[in-house]
Amino acid sequence: MSDKTTCKSNKSWVGILLFLSLGVNIFLGGVVWGRDEPGLRGERVEKVITAMKSFQQLSPETREKAKAQFKQEWPAIQEQVKGIRAKRQEVRQLLEQETYDAEALDKAFAELRAAVNKVQADGQKLVVQIAADMSPEERVTFVKNMPKPAF
């Protein structure tokens, strides 16, 4: 009987982590992808505020641990985002050129995808680290308060 309980508990834990990972991916992808769209800045700010509020619902101890982990990773995230912006600018420049270079554009898109995938993977790792310090109740509260995806 306890084996079934442990199995269900493990499935719940994995499900929660997968959902957290998905939420952070969608959030970070939206922030990174929409960064250059001036009309969407207000929506991005609202999502960031909502995400930050989700941390306010955690215990002070857990919140401080999450803040310390995020603060430690923030410089690397900022550099990755700068790299993504540079790759997007490169794509734009290639598309605006008088002569079309399909190979160069394909390479630029591949580099952009790799950069976006890297920041998402690093964001997922950060969520795994932060969630490790949360109680099951805090993880559920955290997920409920995260910004909801647009689709």
N, C-alpha and C positions, 0 to 999 in steps of 0.2 A: 504494500500500500504506500509506503514512503517513497519507493522508486517512482511511482506514478506522480506523486506530489512534487518530487524533485524535478522530474521531466517537465511537468507543466510550469514550474517555477523558472526553469532554464529557458523554456520557450517564451515565456513572458519577458524575461530579461533580454533575450535576443531581439524580440519584437520591439521593445522599447528603444533599444540601441539603434536598430535599423530605422525606426521612425525618427529618432533624434537626428541621425545622420542625414536622412532625407530632408528634414526640415532645415538643417544648417546648409546643406547643399543648395537647396532652392533659395534660401535667403542670401547666401554669399553669391550664388550665380546671378541672382537678380540685382544685387548691389553692384557687382562687377560689370555685368552686361549693360545695365541701364545707366551707368555712371555718366556717360557722355550725353545723355538726353536731357536737355534743360527742362522740358515740360514735366518730367517725372521726378524731379528733385524733391518736391513736397511729399510724394508717395514714399520715396526712399527714406526720407527723414522720419516719416511716421513708422515705417517698418523697423528702423534702427531703434527708435524710442520704444516701440512695442517689445523688441528683443531685449532691450536693456531692462524694461519693466519685469520681464520674466525672471530676471535674476533677483529682483527685489523681493520676490515671493519666497526665496530660499532663506535658510537660517543664516544668521550673520557669519558663523564660522564657514559654512559652505560658500557663501557669497565672497568672502575674503580669499578663500583658496582659488575660486574661479577667477576672481579679479587678478590675482597674482599670476596665474597661469596665462591668462589672456595678455596681461601686460608684458610678460616675458616673450610671447610669440608675436606681438603687435609689430615690432620693427621689420621682421621677416615678411609678414603679411603686407605691410605697406610697400616693401620693395617688389613683391610679387605683383601687386596691383599696378605699380608704375610700369613694370615690364609688360603687363597686359595692355595698358594704355598705349605703350610704344608699338606693340604688335598691331593693335587696331589701327593706329595711325599709318603704319606701313601698308596695311591692307588698303586703306583709303587712298594712299598715294599711288599704289599700283593700279587701282581701278580708275583713277583720274588721269593717268598717263595717256598721252596721245597714242602710243603703240601698246597693244595689249600683250602681256607676257603671261600666258596661262601657267607655265611652270613656276614662275616666281610667285604668282598669286596662290597657287596650290601649296607651295612651300610655306608662304606666310600664314595661310590658314592653318596648316599643320602645326606650325610653331605657336600660333594663338591657341589652338585646342590644347596643346601640351601645357601651355602656361595656365590656362583656366583649369585644366584637370589637376595640376599641381596645387593650386590654391585651394581647390575643393578637397583634395585628399588631405592636405594639411589642416584644413578646417575640421574635417571629420576626425582626425587624430586628436585635435584639441577638444572636441566634444566628448570623445571617449575618455580623455583624461579628466575633464571636468565632471562628467557623469559618474566616474568612479568614486568621487567624494560625496555623491548625493545619496540620500536614503531613497528607497523605492517611492515613497510618497512625494519626495522632492522632485524626482524625475518626472512623475506624472504631472505635478503642478507646473513644472518647467515646460513640458511639452504643451500643456493646455494653454499656456500664456505666450507661446512663441507665435510670431506672425503666421497667418494662414497663407498657403500658396494661392496664387491667382487662378490656378486650374485644378 
